[in-house]
Amino acid sequence: MKTMIIAIRATVVTLVLTGLLYPFVMTGLAQVLFPWRANGSLVTDEKGQVVGSELIAQGFANPAYFQPRPSAAGDKGYDATSSSGSNLGPTSKKLQDRINDDLKRLKAENPEATGSVPAELVTTSASGLDPHLSPEAMLWQLPRVAKARGVAAERVKAAVDANVEGRTFGILGERRVNVLLVNLALDRQFGRPAPLPPAPEKKETKDTNKEGATPSQPANQGAPPPEK
């Protein structure tokens, strides 16, 4: 019985210290010292509406926006609740086919781009949610974005250069650009581009006309809708 009482006391004390006091203290300090980071590094548009997080990538289908790295997070990619990589090895045929398809798509969408396609534009990150690209990968897409917005390439390049982040503490990592922040900066400077027309619905076939089948959804056309 004495041993049982000691065990119960130790459990209660540990629960109070590590399960209640410590989380409350850390949460309070975070809210005081760096509330924006503590609340998810949320990014707002010119109307003050939340459109995403500085830490989480999202897809852009509209040619007037820069595209981030491909994503294997979730079934359709860029799913913040399913952060993951593809876990496919370099000898995987599925991976090779996906990269080849992305190469064809990128070359078709960026006919005026010079040089080879940057490797990061066809490779997913370990999390599937990397919000950054190298300045070189951003500038490779620049002709497409400038043409779609009808502005001089130099003006778009200035927006990219203004958002280049240096190495952390001057020594860690590489120079990088947050794709979402640049796309928002372009919207503020040049206005939002016209949305893409909705994708045509596929004709139903015997296989897709089964009970419970759902039509395909159009890809994200631009900046994401405000979070609810």
N, C-alpha and C positions, 0 to 999 in steps of 0.2 A: 504493500500500500504506500509506503514511504517513497519508493522508487516511482510509482505511478504519479504521485503528487508532484514530485520534482519534474517529471516529464511533461505534465500538464502545464506547470508554471513556465517551463522553458518554451513550450509551444506558444502560450499566450503572449509572453514577452517578445518572442521572435515575430509573431504575427503583428503585434502592435508596432514594433520598431520598423520592420521591413515592409509590411503590408499597408500601413497607414501613415505613420509619421514621415518616413523617408519619401514616399511618393508625393505627399502633400508639400513637403519642404522643397523638393526639387521642382515640382510644378510651379510653386509660388516664386522661386528664384528665377525660373525661366521666363515667367510672365513679366517679371520686373526688369530683368537684364536684357532679354532679347525676345519680346513678345511676337514679333513678326515671324521669326524662325520657329518659335515654339508652337505657333498656330498653323504651321504647314507651308510657310513661304508662299502664300497665295498671291496671285497676280491679278490685277484688275485692268479693265480697258478704260477708254477715255470717259465712259459714263459711270465709272466706279463699280461696274459689275465684275464679279469674280469670273475669270475665264480659264483658270488653270493654276498650276503650281510651278514655281521656278525650278523645282526639283524633279518634275515628272514630264517626260516627253509626250507629245500627242501628234497624231497624224494630220497632214495637210494635203488635200487633193487638188486644191485650187492652184493653178500655175503661178498665180501672183504671190504665193507664199513660198518661203524656203521649206524644204522637206528635211526632217530629221533622219536618223538612222532607222533602218527597218526594225521591227519589233516582233519578238516571239512570245510576248506576255499576253496570255489569253488567246482565245480562238481567232480573234480579229486583230490582235496586236494592241499595244498601248493600253492594256488593262491594268490599272493601278492596283487592283485587288488580286492580280495573278502574276506578280513579278517573277520572271524566269527567263532563262535562255532556252535555245532549242535543244541543247545537249547533243547536237549532231556533230560527228567527227569529220575531218577533212576528206575522208574516203566515202562519205555518205552520198549516194546518188540523189537522194531527196534534197540535200543541201546544195549540191552542185546544180541541180535543175532550178532550184529557187534563185540562186545567184545568177544563173544565166538568164532567167526570165527578168530579174531586176535590171541586169545590164542592158538588155534589149529595151526595156521600158524607159530607163533613164536616158539612153542615147536617143530614143524617139522623142522624148519630152524635152530634151535639151540639145537640139540640132546645132546650136551656135556655140556650145561649150567647147573649149579647147583643152587638149590633153586627154589622158585616160581618165576613166571614172575613178574617183577616190575610193579606196578600199572600204572606208567606213560607211559609205553610202550603200553598200551591198552586204555588210556584216552587222549582225545584231550584237548588242552588248549583253553582258551576263545577266543584267536585270531586265533587259528589254525596255527600259524606261530612261535611258541616258538622254538628258535634255540638251547636250552640247554636241557641237561639231567643231572640227578644226577650221580656222579661217580659210584654209585652202579649199575645203569641201564646200564652204559657203560661197566662195567666189566662183567655184566651178558652176554653180547654179545661177549665178548673177544675171547672165544674158536673158535667160527665160523669165526671171522675175521682173527685170526692167522692161522687157517687151510687153509682158502681160499687164503691167501697170501703166505703160505708155510714158515712162519717164527716162531720163538719161541714166545710163549705167553708172556714171560717176556719183550720182546722187544716192543710188541704192548702195553703192560701195561705201559711201560715207556713213550710212546708217550701220552697216556691218562693222566698219572700223571703230565706230563709237562704242560698240558693245563687245569688243574683244577683251576677254579677261586674261590677266597674266597668270603665271604660275602661283600656286598657293604658297604663301610665305617666301615667294621668290625662287623656290627650289623644287617644289613638289608638282608633279604633273606637267602638262603642256599648255600652251596658249589655246584658248577655246572660246566659243561663242554660243550663247544660249539662243536656240532657234526661236522659241516662243517670244522672248523679249525683242528680238529683231523684227519678227513679224508684227508685233504690236507697235513697234516704233514706226514701221512702214505705214501702218494704218493711221497713226497719228499725223504723219507728215503728208501722206498722199491720199488719205481717205480709204475706206474699205472697198475692195474690188467687187464687181458684180458676182453674185453667187453662180455656181455652175448649174446648168439645167439638170433636173432630176434624171437619173439613169433610167433608160427605157426598161419596162418590165419584161421579163422573159416570158415567152409563150409557154403555157402549161402543156406538159406532155403526160403520157400515161404514168410515168414514174413520179412526176412532181405533183400530179393532180390527186394524190392520195389524201385521205383524211388526216389532218394534222400537219400537212406540209405548209411551210411558210415561204412567202416570196423573198427574194434577196433584197437586201437593203442597200441604198446608195452609199458610197464612201463619203467620209467627212469632207465637206467642200471648202472649209476655211477655218476661221477661228471657232473654237467650240462654243456651244451655247452656255450661258451662265449656269453655274451650279445651283441646284435647288436647295 
